[in-house]
Amino acid sequence: FFILSSSSSPSFKTKRDVNNFDQDFTREEPVLTPVEDGIIKQINQDEFKGFSYFGDETVA
């Protein structure tokens, strides 16, 4: 394995700063992928037992 180091780091003005990404991506309209009814229930939920997470933006 090789450890790579960079002589420069991107700078961020805010947590939502996207200046380091191409505008082709940042101006693109978001499209949600539809999920078939019941598909989530088919996934083995044991993997997530005891897990909970709430992002900063979701807490009211």
PDB file of N, H, CA, C and O in Angstrom:
ATOM      1  N   PHE A   1       0.829  -1.181   0.000  1.00  0.00           N
ATOM      2  CA  PHE A   1       0.000   0.000   0.000  1.00  0.00           C
ATOM      3  C   PHE A   1       0.871   1.241   0.000  1.00  0.00           C
ATOM      4  O   PHE A   1       1.955   1.263   0.583  1.00  0.00           O
ATOM      5  N   PHE A   2       0.378   2.267  -0.662  1.00  0.00           N
ATOM      6  H   PHE A   2      -0.503   2.249  -1.136  1.00  0.00           H
ATOM      7  CA  PHE A   2       1.064   3.550  -0.682  1.00  0.00           C
ATOM      8  C   PHE A   2       0.170   4.595  -0.025  1.00  0.00           C
ATOM      9  O   PHE A   2      -1.038   4.623  -0.260  1.00  0.00           O
ATOM     10  N   ILE A   3       0.752   5.431   0.778  1.00  0.00           N
ATOM     11  H   ILE A   3       1.734   5.408   0.969  1.00  0.00           H
ATOM     12  CA  ILE A   3       0.014   6.540   1.370  1.00  0.00           C
ATOM     13  C   ILE A   3       0.331   7.774   0.548  1.00  0.00           C
ATOM     14  O   ILE A   3       1.485   8.181   0.420  1.00  0.00           O
ATOM     15  N   LEU A   4      -0.717   8.358  -0.004  1.00  0.00           N
ATOM     16  H   LEU A   4      -1.655   8.028   0.100  1.00  0.00           H
ATOM     17  CA  LEU A   4      -0.549   9.541  -0.831  1.00  0.00           C
ATOM     18  C   LEU A   4      -0.874  10.779  -0.019  1.00  0.00           C
ATOM     19  O   LEU A   4      -1.808  10.788   0.782  1.00  0.00           O
ATOM     20  N   SER A   5      -0.104  11.805  -0.235  1.00  0.00           N
ATOM     21  H   SER A   5       0.655  11.798  -0.887  1.00  0.00           H
ATOM     22  CA  SER A   5      -0.410  13.070   0.422  1.00  0.00           C
ATOM     23  C   SER A   5      -0.565  14.137  -0.647  1.00  0.00           C
ATOM     24  O   SER A   5       0.011  14.043  -1.730  1.00  0.00           O
ATOM     25  N   SER A   6      -1.339  15.134  -0.329  1.00  0.00           N
ATOM     26  H   SER A   6      -1.807  15.210   0.551  1.00  0.00           H
ATOM     27  CA  SER A   6      -1.608  16.209  -1.266  1.00  0.00           C
ATOM     28  C   SER A   6      -0.992  17.491  -0.733  1.00  0.00           C
ATOM     29  O   SER A   6      -0.978  17.738   0.473  1.00  0.00           O
ATOM     30  N   SER A   7      -0.490  18.291  -1.644  1.00  0.00           N
ATOM     31  H   SER A   7      -0.502  18.089  -2.623  1.00  0.00           H
ATOM     32  CA  SER A   7       0.095  19.560  -1.224  1.00  0.00           C
ATOM     33  C   SER A   7      -0.977  20.631  -1.060  1.00  0.00           C
ATOM     34  O   SER A   7      -0.712  21.703  -0.516  1.00  0.00           O
ATOM     35  N   SER A   8      -2.186  20.340  -1.531  1.00  0.00           N
ATOM     36  H   SER A   8      -2.401  19.469  -1.973  1.00  0.00           H
ATOM     37  CA  SER A   8      -3.266  21.310  -1.379  1.00  0.00           C
ATOM     38  C   SER A   8      -4.533  20.613  -0.904  1.00  0.00           C
ATOM     39  O   SER A   8      -4.744  19.427  -1.161  1.00  0.00           O
ATOM     40  N   SER A   9      -5.353  21.359  -0.221  1.00  0.00           N
ATOM     41  H   SER A   9      -5.182  22.322  -0.013  1.00  0.00           H
ATOM     42  CA  SER A   9      -6.637  20.852   0.253  1.00  0.00           C
ATOM     43  C   SER A   9      -7.722  21.799  -0.232  1.00  0.00           C
ATOM     44  O   SER A   9      -7.513  23.011  -0.270  1.00  0.00           O
ATOM     45  N   PRO A  10      -8.880  21.260  -0.606  1.00  0.00           N
ATOM     46  CA  PRO A  10      -9.961  22.161  -1.033  1.00  0.00           C
ATOM     47  C   PRO A  10     -10.430  23.019   0.136  1.00  0.00           C
ATOM     48  O   PRO A  10     -10.436  22.576   1.285  1.00  0.00           O
ATOM     49  N   SER A  11     -10.819  24.240  -0.168  1.00  0.00           N
ATOM     50  H   SER A  11     -10.815  24.600  -1.101  1.00  0.00           H
ATOM     51  CA  SER A  11     -11.326  25.116   0.886  1.00  0.00           C
ATOM     52  C   SER A  11     -12.847  25.167   0.804  1.00  0.00           C
ATOM     53  O   SER A  11     -13.424  25.134  -0.283  1.00  0.00           O
ATOM     54  N   PHE A  12     -13.477  25.247   1.953  1.00  0.00           N
ATOM     55  H   PHE A  12     -13.008  25.274   2.836  1.00  0.00           H
ATOM     56  CA  PHE A  12     -14.927  25.291   2.042  1.00  0.00           C
ATOM     57  C   PHE A  12     -15.330  26.517   2.840  1.00  0.00           C
ATOM     58  O   PHE A  12     -14.769  26.793   3.900  1.00  0.00           O
ATOM     59  N   LYS A  13     -16.314  27.255   2.320  1.00  0.00           N
ATOM     60  H   LYS A  13     -16.770  27.031   1.459  1.00  0.00           H
ATOM     61  CA  LYS A  13     -16.822  28.427   3.035  1.00  0.00           C
ATOM     62  C   LYS A  13     -17.900  28.030   4.031  1.00  0.00           C
ATOM     63  O   LYS A  13     -17.996  28.600   5.118  1.00  0.00           O
ATOM     64  N   THR A  14     -18.714  27.045   3.650  1.00  0.00           N
ATOM     65  H   THR A  14     -18.636  26.582   2.767  1.00  0.00           H
ATOM     66  CA  THR A  14     -19.778  26.535   4.514  1.00  0.00           C
ATOM     67  C   THR A  14     -19.866  25.029   4.337  1.00  0.00           C
ATOM     68  O   THR A  14     -19.180  24.460   3.487  1.00  0.00           O
ATOM     69  N   LYS A  15     -20.719  24.370   5.147  1.00  0.00           N
ATOM     70  H   LYS A  15     -21.276  24.832   5.838  1.00  0.00           H
ATOM     71  CA  LYS A  15     -20.915  22.925   5.023  1.00  0.00           C
ATOM     72  C   LYS A  15     -21.522  22.558   3.670  1.00  0.00           C
ATOM     73  O   LYS A  15     -21.335  21.441   3.187  1.00  0.00           O
ATOM     74  N   ARG A  16     -22.247  23.491   3.061  1.00  0.00           N
ATOM     75  H   ARG A  16     -22.399  24.398   3.454  1.00  0.00           H
ATOM     76  CA  ARG A  16     -22.926  23.221   1.798  1.00  0.00           C
ATOM     77  C   ARG A  16     -22.205  23.833   0.591  1.00  0.00           C
ATOM     78  O   ARG A  16     -22.786  23.924  -0.490  1.00  0.00           O
ATOM     79  N   ASP A  17     -20.983  24.240   0.759  1.00  0.00           N
ATOM     80  H   ASP A  17     -20.511  24.166   1.638  1.00  0.00           H
ATOM     81  CA  ASP A  17     -20.198  24.841  -0.318  1.00  0.00           C
ATOM     82  C   ASP A  17     -19.904  23.805  -1.398  1.00  0.00           C
ATOM     83  O   ASP A  17     -19.317  22.760  -1.118  1.00  0.00           O
ATOM     84  N   VAL A  18     -20.312  24.095  -2.634  1.00  0.00           N
ATOM     85  H   VAL A  18     -20.789  24.944  -2.862  1.00  0.00           H
ATOM     86  CA  VAL A  18     -20.112  23.153  -3.743  1.00  0.00           C
ATOM     87  C   VAL A  18     -19.184  23.723  -4.814  1.00  0.00           C
ATOM     88  O   VAL A  18     -19.187  23.245  -5.949  1.00  0.00           O
ATOM     89  N   ASN A  19     -18.399  24.726  -4.473  1.00  0.00           N
ATOM     90  H   ASN A  19     -18.397  25.114  -3.551  1.00  0.00           H
ATOM     91  CA  ASN A  19     -17.523  25.366  -5.453  1.00  0.00           C
ATOM     92  C   ASN A  19     -16.455  24.436  -6.014  1.00  0.00           C
ATOM     93  O   ASN A  19     -15.898  24.717  -7.075  1.00  0.00           O
ATOM     94  N   ASN A  20     -16.158  23.344  -5.333  1.00  0.00           N
ATOM     95  H   ASN A  20     -16.611  23.115  -4.471  1.00  0.00           H
ATOM     96  CA  ASN A  20     -15.140  22.413  -5.810  1.00  0.00           C
ATOM     97  C   ASN A  20     -15.708  21.338  -6.732  1.00  0.00           C
ATOM     98  O   ASN A  20     -14.977  20.446  -7.164  1.00  0.00           O
ATOM     99  N   PHE A  21     -17.009  21.414  -7.039  1.00  0.00           N
ATOM    100  H   PHE A  21     -17.602  22.139  -6.688  1.00  0.00           H
ATOM    101  CA  PHE A  21     -17.660  20.460  -7.927  1.00  0.00           C
ATOM    102  C   PHE A  21     -18.076  21.155  -9.217  1.00  0.00           C
ATOM    103  O   PHE A  21     -18.435  22.332  -9.205  1.00  0.00           O
ATOM    104  N   ASP A  22     -18.028  20.435 -10.312  1.00  0.00           N
ATOM    105  H   ASP A  22     -17.737  19.479 -10.321  1.00  0.00           H
ATOM    106  CA  ASP A  22     -18.414  20.981 -11.604  1.00  0.00           C
ATOM    107  C   ASP A  22     -19.889  21.377 -11.601  1.00  0.00           C
ATOM    108  O   ASP A  22     -20.726  20.666 -11.044  1.00  0.00           O
ATOM    109  N   GLN A  23     -20.206  22.515 -12.224  1.00  0.00           N
ATOM    110  H   GLN A  23     -19.526  23.093 -12.676  1.00  0.00           H
ATOM    111  CA  GLN A  23     -21.580  23.005 -12.261  1.00  0.00           C
ATOM    112  C   GLN A  23     -22.507  22.079 -13.040  1.00  0.00           C
ATOM    113  O   GLN A  23     -23.723  22.132 -12.853  1.00  0.00           O
ATOM    114  N   ASP A  24     -21.960  21.235 -13.908  1.00  0.00           N
ATOM    115  H   ASP A  24     -20.973  21.192 -14.060  1.00  0.00           H
ATOM    116  CA  ASP A  24     -22.796  20.248 -14.600  1.00  0.00           C
ATOM    117  C   ASP A  24     -23.519  19.372 -13.586  1.00  0.00           C
ATOM    118  O   ASP A  24     -24.636  18.923 -13.844  1.00  0.00           O
ATOM    119  N   PHE A  25     -22.908  19.127 -12.456  1.00  0.00           N
ATOM    120  H   PHE A  25     -22.001  19.492 -12.246  1.00  0.00           H
ATOM    121  CA  PHE A  25     -23.506  18.286 -11.425  1.00  0.00           C
ATOM    122  C   PHE A  25     -24.326  19.097 -10.426  1.00  0.00           C
ATOM    123  O   PHE A  25     -25.403  18.668 -10.012  1.00  0.00           O
ATOM    124  N   THR A  26     -23.823  20.262 -10.041  1.00  0.00           N
ATOM    125  H   THR A  26     -22.948  20.610 -10.377  1.00  0.00           H
ATOM    126  CA  THR A  26     -24.501  21.025  -8.995  1.00  0.00           C
ATOM    127  C   THR A  26     -25.765  21.718  -9.491  1.00  0.00           C
ATOM    128  O   THR A  26     -26.622  22.069  -8.680  1.00  0.00           O
ATOM    129  N   ARG A  27     -25.905  21.925 -10.791  1.00  0.00           N
ATOM    130  H   ARG A  27     -25.209  21.641 -11.449  1.00  0.00           H
ATOM    131  CA  ARG A  27     -27.111  22.555 -11.345  1.00  0.00           C
ATOM    132  C   ARG A  27     -28.125  21.538 -11.854  1.00  0.00           C
ATOM    133  O   ARG A  27     -29.211  21.909 -12.299  1.00  0.00           O
ATOM    134  N   GLU A  28     -27.780  20.280 -11.789  1.00  0.00           N
ATOM    135  H   GLU A  28     -26.898  19.978 -11.427  1.00  0.00           H
ATOM    136  CA  GLU A  28     -28.670  19.231 -12.261  1.00  0.00           C
ATOM    137  C   GLU A  28     -29.837  19.054 -11.285  1.00  0.00           C
ATOM    138  O   GLU A  28     -29.644  19.051 -10.070  1.00  0.00           O
ATOM    139  N   GLU A  29     -31.039  18.908 -11.826  1.00  0.00           N
ATOM    140  H   GLU A  29     -31.196  18.910 -12.814  1.00  0.00           H
ATOM    141  CA  GLU A  29     -32.221  18.685 -10.995  1.00  0.00           C
ATOM    142  C   GLU A  29     -32.144  17.304 -10.359  1.00  0.00           C
ATOM    143  O   GLU A  29     -31.847  16.330 -11.051  1.00  0.00           O
ATOM    144  N   PRO A  30     -32.402  17.195  -9.068  1.00  0.00           N
ATOM    145  CA  PRO A  30     -32.375  15.876  -8.425  1.00  0.00           C
ATOM    146  C   PRO A  30     -33.576  15.037  -8.869  1.00  0.00           C
ATOM    147  O   PRO A  30     -34.685  15.547  -9.031  1.00  0.00           O
ATOM    148  N   VAL A  31     -33.329  13.752  -9.060  1.00  0.00           N
ATOM    149  H   VAL A  31     -32.428  13.338  -8.929  1.00  0.00           H
ATOM    150  CA  VAL A  31     -34.387  12.823  -9.440  1.00  0.00           C
ATOM    151  C   VAL A  31     -34.337  11.654  -8.465  1.00  0.00           C
ATOM    152  O   VAL A  31     -33.318  10.972  -8.357  1.00  0.00           O
ATOM    153  N   LEU A  32     -35.434  11.425  -7.760  1.00  0.00           N
ATOM    154  H   LEU A  32     -36.262  11.979  -7.848  1.00  0.00           H
ATOM    155  CA  LEU A  32     -35.492  10.320  -6.821  1.00  0.00           C
ATOM    156  C   LEU A  32     -35.849   9.038  -7.555  1.00  0.00           C
ATOM    157  O   LEU A  32     -36.720   9.035  -8.425  1.00  0.00           O
ATOM    158  N   THR A  33     -35.184   7.965  -7.208  1.00  0.00           N
ATOM    159  H   THR A  33     -34.476   7.967  -6.502  1.00  0.00           H
ATOM    160  CA  THR A  33     -35.490   6.664  -7.783  1.00  0.00           C
ATOM    161  C   THR A  33     -36.697   6.097  -7.048  1.00  0.00           C
ATOM    162  O   THR A  33     -36.666   5.937  -5.828  1.00  0.00           O
ATOM    163  N   PRO A  34     -37.761   5.793  -7.791  1.00  0.00           N
ATOM    164  CA  PRO A  34     -38.932   5.240  -7.100  1.00  0.00           C
ATOM    165  C   PRO A  34     -38.636   3.855  -6.532  1.00  0.00           C
ATOM    166  O   PRO A  34     -37.926   3.056  -7.142  1.00  0.00           O
ATOM    167  N   VAL A  35     -39.190   3.590  -5.360  1.00  0.00           N
ATOM    168  H   VAL A  35     -39.767   4.239  -4.864  1.00  0.00           H
ATOM    169  CA  VAL A  35     -39.008   2.296  -4.706  1.00  0.00           C
ATOM    170  C   VAL A  35     -40.323   1.536  -4.808  1.00  0.00           C
ATOM    171  O   VAL A  35     -41.389   2.077  -4.513  1.00  0.00           O
ATOM    172  N   GLU A  36     -40.239   0.290  -5.225  1.00  0.00           N
ATOM    173  H   GLU A  36     -39.373  -0.149  -5.465  1.00  0.00           H
ATOM    174  CA  GLU A  36     -41.442  -0.529  -5.327  1.00  0.00           C
ATOM    175  C   GLU A  36     -42.044  -0.747  -3.944  1.00  0.00           C
ATOM    176  O   GLU A  36     -41.324  -0.879  -2.954  1.00  0.00           O
ATOM    177  N   ASP A  37     -43.367  -0.782  -3.889  1.00  0.00           N
ATOM    178  H   ASP A  37     -43.952  -0.675  -4.693  1.00  0.00           H
ATOM    179  CA  ASP A  37     -44.052  -1.036  -2.617  1.00  0.00           C
ATOM    180  C   ASP A  37     -43.588  -2.362  -2.032  1.00  0.00           C
ATOM    181  O   ASP A  37     -43.528  -3.372  -2.734  1.00  0.00           O
ATOM    182  N   GLY A  38     -43.266  -2.355  -0.761  1.00  0.00           N
ATOM    183  H   GLY A  38     -43.315  -1.535  -0.190  1.00  0.00           H
ATOM    184  CA  GLY A  38     -42.901  -3.585  -0.066  1.00  0.00           C
ATOM    185  C   GLY A  38     -41.449  -4.008  -0.205  1.00  0.00           C
ATOM    186  O   GLY A  38     -41.035  -4.958   0.459  1.00  0.00           O
ATOM    187  N   ILE A  39     -40.657  -3.343  -1.041  1.00  0.00           N
ATOM    188  H   ILE A  39     -40.994  -2.571  -1.580  1.00  0.00           H
ATOM    189  CA  ILE A  39     -39.258  -3.771  -1.249  1.00  0.00           C
ATOM    190  C   ILE A  39     -38.443  -3.608   0.035  1.00  0.00           C
ATOM    191  O   ILE A  39     -37.594  -4.448   0.336  1.00  0.00           O
ATOM    192  N   ILE A  40     -38.691  -2.540   0.793  1.00  0.00           N
ATOM    193  H   ILE A  40     -39.380  -1.858   0.549  1.00  0.00           H
ATOM    194  CA  ILE A  40     -37.948  -2.312   2.035  1.00  0.00           C
ATOM    195  C   ILE A  40     -38.263  -3.406   3.047  1.00  0.00           C
ATOM    196  O   ILE A  40     -37.382  -3.856   3.780  1.00  0.00           O
ATOM    197  N   LYS A  41     -39.518  -3.828   3.083  1.00  0.00           N
ATOM    198  H   LYS A  41     -40.233  -3.463   2.488  1.00  0.00           H
ATOM    199  CA  LYS A  41     -39.916  -4.869   4.031  1.00  0.00           C
ATOM    200  C   LYS A  41     -39.252  -6.202   3.722  1.00  0.00           C
ATOM    201  O   LYS A  41     -39.124  -7.048   4.607  1.00  0.00           O
ATOM    202  N   GLN A  42     -38.825  -6.403   2.468  1.00  0.00           N
ATOM    203  H   GLN A  42     -38.929  -5.716   1.749  1.00  0.00           H
ATOM    204  CA  GLN A  42     -38.184  -7.654   2.075  1.00  0.00           C
ATOM    205  C   GLN A  42     -36.715  -7.707   2.488  1.00  0.00           C
ATOM    206  O   GLN A  42     -36.129  -8.788   2.561  1.00  0.00           O
ATOM    207  N   ILE A  43     -36.127  -6.560   2.755  1.00  0.00           N
ATOM    208  H   ILE A  43     -36.603  -5.682   2.696  1.00  0.00           H
ATOM    209  CA  ILE A  43     -34.715  -6.511   3.136  1.00  0.00           C
ATOM    210  C   ILE A  43     -34.581  -7.016   4.570  1.00  0.00           C
ATOM    211  O   ILE A  43     -35.393  -6.675   5.431  1.00  0.00           O
ATOM    212  N   ASN A  44     -33.568  -7.817   4.822  1.00  0.00           N
ATOM    213  H   ASN A  44     -32.909  -8.094   4.122  1.00  0.00           H
ATOM    214  CA  ASN A  44     -33.339  -8.368   6.158  1.00  0.00           C
ATOM    215  C   ASN A  44     -33.043  -7.224   7.128  1.00  0.00           C
ATOM    216  O   ASN A  44     -31.955  -6.649   7.103  1.00  0.00           O
ATOM    217  N   GLN A  45     -33.999  -6.903   7.968  1.00  0.00           N
ATOM    218  H   GLN A  45     -34.883  -7.370   7.988  1.00  0.00           H
ATOM    219  CA  GLN A  45     -33.874  -5.778   8.887  1.00  0.00           C
ATOM    220  C   GLN A  45     -33.009  -6.088  10.104  1.00  0.00           C
ATOM    221  O   GLN A  45     -32.690  -5.183  10.875  1.00  0.00           O
ATOM    222  N   ASP A  46     -32.620  -7.364  10.292  1.00  0.00           N
ATOM    223  H   ASP A  46     -32.879  -8.099   9.666  1.00  0.00           H
ATOM    224  CA  ASP A  46     -31.735  -7.717  11.412  1.00  0.00           C
ATOM    225  C   ASP A  46     -30.413  -6.960  11.337  1.00  0.00           C
ATOM    226  O   ASP A  46     -29.778  -6.703  12.359  1.00  0.00           O
ATOM    227  N   GLU A  47     -30.004  -6.607  10.120  1.00  0.00           N
ATOM    228  H   GLU A  47     -30.520  -6.816   9.289  1.00  0.00           H
ATOM    229  CA  GLU A  47     -28.752  -5.860   9.934  1.00  0.00           C
ATOM    230  C   GLU A  47     -28.791  -4.516  10.671  1.00  0.00           C
ATOM    231  O   GLU A  47     -27.752  -3.991  11.070  1.00  0.00           O
ATOM    232  N   PHE A  48     -29.985  -3.973  10.846  1.00  0.00           N
ATOM    233  H   PHE A  48     -30.829  -4.399  10.521  1.00  0.00           H
ATOM    234  CA  PHE A  48     -30.135  -2.637  11.414  1.00  0.00           C
ATOM    235  C   PHE A  48     -30.693  -2.650  12.833  1.00  0.00           C
ATOM    236  O   PHE A  48     -31.066  -1.602  13.360  1.00  0.00           O
ATOM    237  N   LYS A  49     -30.753  -3.801  13.442  1.00  0.00           N
ATOM    238  H   LYS A  49     -30.450  -4.653  13.014  1.00  0.00           H
ATOM    239  CA  LYS A  49     -31.322  -3.932  14.786  1.00  0.00           C
ATOM    240  C   LYS A  49     -30.536  -3.069  15.783  1.00  0.00           C
ATOM    241  O   LYS A  49     -29.310  -3.159  15.854  1.00  0.00           O
ATOM    242  N   GLY A  50     -31.236  -2.248  16.538  1.00  0.00           N
ATOM    243  H   GLY A  50     -32.232  -2.175  16.480  1.00  0.00           H
ATOM    244  CA  GLY A  50     -30.605  -1.388  17.533  1.00  0.00           C
ATOM    245  C   GLY A  50     -29.960  -0.145  16.959  1.00  0.00           C
ATOM    246  O   GLY A  50     -29.334   0.616  17.697  1.00  0.00           O
ATOM    247  N   PHE A  51     -30.095   0.080  15.667  1.00  0.00           N
ATOM    248  H   PHE A  51     -30.603  -0.539  15.068  1.00  0.00           H
ATOM    249  CA  PHE A  51     -29.473   1.228  15.024  1.00  0.00           C
ATOM    250  C   PHE A  51     -30.501   2.330  14.833  1.00  0.00           C
ATOM    251  O   PHE A  51     -31.627   2.070  14.408  1.00  0.00           O
ATOM    252  N   SER A  52     -30.120   3.546  15.142  1.00  0.00           N
ATOM    253  H   SER A  52     -29.206   3.757  15.487  1.00  0.00           H
ATOM    254  CA  SER A  52     -30.966   4.693  14.833  1.00  0.00           C
ATOM    255  C   SER A  52     -30.051   5.854  14.471  1.00  0.00           C
ATOM    256  O   SER A  52     -28.951   5.995  15.006  1.00  0.00           O
ATOM    257  N   TYR A  53     -30.528   6.674  13.559  1.00  0.00           N
ATOM    258  H   TYR A  53     -31.421   6.560  13.124  1.00  0.00           H
ATOM    259  CA  TYR A  53     -29.745   7.831  13.136  1.00  0.00           C
ATOM    260  C   TYR A  53     -30.698   8.919  12.677  1.00  0.00           C
ATOM    261  O   TYR A  53     -31.656   8.654  11.951  1.00  0.00           O
ATOM    262  N   PHE A  54     -30.434  10.125  13.099  1.00  0.00           N
ATOM    263  H   PHE A  54     -29.656  10.340  13.689  1.00  0.00           H
ATOM    264  CA  PHE A  54     -31.171  11.283  12.632  1.00  0.00           C
ATOM    265  C   PHE A  54     -30.136  12.325  12.243  1.00  0.00           C
ATOM    266  O   PHE A  54     -29.336  12.750  13.075  1.00  0.00           O
ATOM    267  N   GLY A  55     -30.149  12.739  10.978  1.00  0.00           N
ATOM    268  H   GLY A  55     -30.800  12.394  10.301  1.00  0.00           H
ATOM    269  CA  GLY A  55     -29.236  13.774  10.517  1.00  0.00           C
ATOM    270  C   GLY A  55     -29.598  15.122  11.118  1.00  0.00           C
ATOM    271  O   GLY A  55     -30.730  15.322  11.558  1.00  0.00           O
ATOM    272  N   ASP A  56     -28.654  16.040  11.139  1.00  0.00           N
ATOM    273  H   ASP A  56     -27.735  15.878  10.781  1.00  0.00           H
ATOM    274  CA  ASP A  56     -28.880  17.366  11.717  1.00  0.00           C
ATOM    275  C   ASP A  56     -30.064  18.075  11.073  1.00  0.00           C
ATOM    276  O   ASP A  56     -30.796  18.798  11.749  1.00  0.00           O
ATOM    277  N   GLU A  57     -30.260  17.875   9.768  1.00  0.00           N
ATOM    278  H   GLU A  57     -29.665  17.288   9.218  1.00  0.00           H
ATOM    279  CA  GLU A  57     -31.328  18.557   9.052  1.00  0.00           C
ATOM    280  C   GLU A  57     -32.698  17.953   9.331  1.00  0.00           C
ATOM    281  O   GLU A  57     -33.710  18.601   9.063  1.00  0.00           O
ATOM    282  N   THR A  58     -32.766  16.730   9.864  1.00  0.00           N
ATOM    283  H   THR A  58     -31.944  16.204  10.082  1.00  0.00           H
ATOM    284  CA  THR A  58     -34.060  16.075  10.059  1.00  0.00           C
ATOM    285  C   THR A  58     -34.634  16.290  11.446  1.00  0.00           C
ATOM    286  O   THR A  58     -35.811  16.010  11.673  1.00  0.00           O
ATOM    287  N   VAL A  59     -33.845  16.772  12.361  1.00  0.00           N
ATOM    288  H   VAL A  59     -32.889  16.999  12.177  1.00  0.00           H
ATOM    289  CA  VAL A  59     -34.322  16.978  13.728  1.00  0.00           C
ATOM    290  C   VAL A  59     -35.045  18.322  13.792  1.00  0.00           C
ATOM    291  O   VAL A  59     -34.486  19.360  13.438  1.00  0.00           O
ATOM    292  N   ALA A  60     -36.286  18.287  14.244  1.00  0.00           N
ATOM    293  H   ALA A  60     -36.740  17.444  14.532  1.00  0.00           H
ATOM    294  CA  ALA A  60     -37.071  19.535  14.307  1.00  0.00           C
ATOM    295  C   ALA A  60     -37.073  20.100  15.706  1.00  0.00           C
ATOM    296  O   ALA A  60     -37.680  21.144  15.949  1.00  0.00           O
TER     297      ALA A  60
END
